[in-house]
Amino acid sequence: MHHHHSSKHIKQISNRLAKTIGHLEAIKKMVESDKDCSEILIQLSAVKSAVNNTATAILKEHLSHCLIHALEENDHKSLEDLHKAIDMFVK
C-alpha cells in the first residue's frame, strides 16, 4: 500500500535533509582541509542528531496518519513493515 503525505510534510522533511546534506558537505571539506579530528567528530555528532530527528519526524507522521489509516483498513502488513523498518533503523 502506498501512502500519500501532505506537501507541507514533504517540504519539511526535504528541508531537513537538505540541511543535513549541506552539513555533511561542510564536514567533507573539513576533512579535506585536515581540520582537527575533535571538531570533525563534533560536527558528525550534529549530523547524526539531525538524521535521528528527521527519522523521528517521519515516524511521528507515519504513526499519526499512515498507520492509523492502515489499521482502519485492516492492513496488518503495514504494521509488520513498520516493525522491520524500526529494527533496521536502530541497528
C-alpha positions as CSV (number, residue, x, y, z in Angstrom):
1,M,0.0,0.0,0.0
2,H,1.4,3.4,-1.0
3,H,0.8,6.3,1.5
4,H,0.4,9.9,0.5
5,H,1.8,12.7,2.6
6,S,0.9,16.3,2.6
7,S,3.0,18.7,0.6
8,K,3.8,20.5,3.9
9,H,5.2,17.4,5.4
10,I,7.2,16.5,2.3
11,K,8.6,20.0,2.2
12,Q,9.6,19.9,5.9
13,I,11.4,16.6,5.5
14,S,13.0,17.7,2.3
15,N,14.3,20.9,4.0
16,R,15.7,18.9,6.9
17,L,17.5,16.5,4.6
18,A,18.9,19.4,2.5
19,K,20.3,21.0,5.7
20,T,21.8,17.7,6.7
21,I,23.4,17.2,3.3
22,G,24.9,20.7,3.4
23,H,26.3,19.9,6.8
24,L,27.8,16.7,5.6
25,E,29.4,18.6,2.6
26,A,30.9,21.1,5.1
27,I,32.3,18.2,7.1
28,K,33.8,16.7,4.0
29,K,35.6,20.0,3.4
30,M,36.8,20.0,6.9
31,V,38.3,16.5,6.4
32,E,39.9,17.6,3.1
33,S,41.4,20.7,4.8
34,D,42.8,18.5,7.5
35,K,40.8,20.1,10.3
36,D,41.1,19.0,13.9
37,C,39.6,15.5,14.4
38,S,37.7,16.6,17.5
39,E,36.0,19.4,15.6
40,I,35.0,16.9,12.8
41,L,33.6,14.4,15.4
42,I,31.5,17.1,17.0
43,Q,30.1,18.1,13.6
44,L,29.4,14.4,12.8
45,S,27.6,14.1,16.0
46,A,25.4,17.1,15.0
47,V,24.6,15.3,11.6
48,K,23.8,12.1,13.5
49,S,21.4,14.0,15.6
50,A,19.8,15.7,12.6
51,V,19.3,12.3,10.9
52,N,17.7,10.9,14.1
53,N,15.4,14.0,14.4
54,T,14.4,13.6,10.7
55,A,13.6,9.9,11.4
56,T,11.6,10.8,14.4
57,A,9.5,13.3,12.4
58,I,8.9,10.7,9.7
59,L,7.9,8.1,12.3
60,K,5.5,10.5,14.1
61,E,3.9,11.3,10.7
62,H,3.6,7.6,9.9
63,L,2.1,6.8,13.3
64,S,-0.3,9.8,13.1
65,H,-1.6,9.2,9.6
66,C,-0.4,6.2,7.6
67,L,-0.6,3.6,10.4
68,I,-4.0,4.7,11.6
69,H,-5.3,4.5,8.1
70,A,-3.8,1.1,7.6
71,L,-5.3,-0.2,10.8
72,E,-8.7,1.2,9.8
73,E,-8.3,-0.8,6.5
74,N,-7.2,-3.9,8.4
75,D,-3.8,-3.7,6.8
76,H,-1.6,-5.6,9.2
77,K,1.3,-5.7,6.7
78,S,1.9,-2.0,7.3
79,L,2.4,-2.7,11.0
80,E,4.9,-5.5,10.1
81,D,6.7,-3.2,7.7
82,L,7.0,-0.5,10.4
83,H,8.4,-3.0,12.9
84,K,11.1,-4.1,10.3
85,A,11.9,-0.5,9.5
86,I,12.4,0.4,13.1
87,D,14.5,-2.6,13.7
88,M,16.7,-1.7,10.7
89,F,17.0,2.0,11.8
90,V,18.0,1.3,15.4
91,K,20.8,-1.2,14.4
